[in-house]
């Protein structure tokens, strides 16, 4: 049977990447549950929300958010390097243009870790303001939603390390390592976008209402 | 893939419209629960669970639409399954590497089962499950990167 003209040599969508996207679709619905809880409880007790939200340090959270958003940019730079099959840097340590996937992912890891540590510090501050996990519905849903997001970021940090390990494990960076790097970047961008939505709901909405 | 893009786009539109109708309807005909909230706060809230759930269903479909659309653009041509003049052989390319078998998913499931069981019963079980899960993840990720497969 002769092949149809033009149908050969097409790069088919990678199953790993498509699978990652479909799984992230299910993650959208996981966070849908958290947002539904948040908005329901918020509608139930607007006064409690106004009072407790005023204890949040929005400047601090905005800086932390910026760090996470910028880590998406550095992760994407790592993907660019992966697409040209460059695992390691070819220039000096501070020659960013010659960085490979490993260097960009280490930087993204550091920024993601900074975000998580910053969030823990914020939790500590809020506990001193008497917002606890079981103190009221605001506290419950605040720690529940941002905490599950923080766990996702932590999972992403572990995934970064695993991908970096894969790149260290091989002598030559191939398409297979690039696919891992791209899949983790999808996840990282997703978690980043979820945080922007959470930041808007938790920190910005009280300022608007 | 063209058909898939359309299917998910239609789904997204449907869920988006459903969310708008649902939110509006929940305000026109509030449930007893919404009314009891209104008695406390003075404002009838929309029914948030369904509104958020259906809205994000729309985003879920839109997300996959967007990804398939970008992938279609990067492939630069129609896949054989989108062409009426394609043969069976055209849709039989190298699709990637698949592990023939592996024990690691089983070990990982066991570790995670212990971790979640521990959350329900006693945290000490979680502490036992955590290293099993950690070793299994590493074992799975690097299964084809060591031993005979080292390259």
Interface residues (C-beta under 8 A of the other chain):
Chain A: X1 X2 X3 X4 X5 X6 X7 X8 X10 X11 X12 X13 X14 X15 X16 X18 X21 X22 X24 X25 X28 X29 X31 X32 X33 X35 X36 X39 X40 X43 X44 X45 X46 X47 X158 X162 X165 X166 X169 X170 X171 X172 X176
Chain B: X1 X37 X40 X41 X43 X45 X46 X48 X49 X51 X52 X53 X55 X56 X57 X59 X60 X63 X64 X67 X68 X71 X74 X75 X76 X77 X78 X79 X80 X83 X85 X86 X87 X88 X89 X90 X93 X95 X96 X97 X137 X138 X141 X142 X145 X146 X150 X151
